[in-house]
Amino acid sequence: MLFGIETIIFITLSLLLSNLGGFYGTFVVLNGLFLGIFIIIDQMSNF
């Protein structure tokens, strides 16, 4: 849910500000890594 909210905020900001390209890409990669880590932790706790 937080990833969706962050995505909406950053898409809006990227439309208004043109120099967010690199920052937005870095943020997407970090969110993907954290999402993967949380999925792994959640799956490990089910065993």
Buried (B, 14 or more C-beta within 10 A) or exposed (E): EEEEEEBEEBEEEBEEEEEBEEEBEEBBEEBEEEEEEEEEEEEEEEE
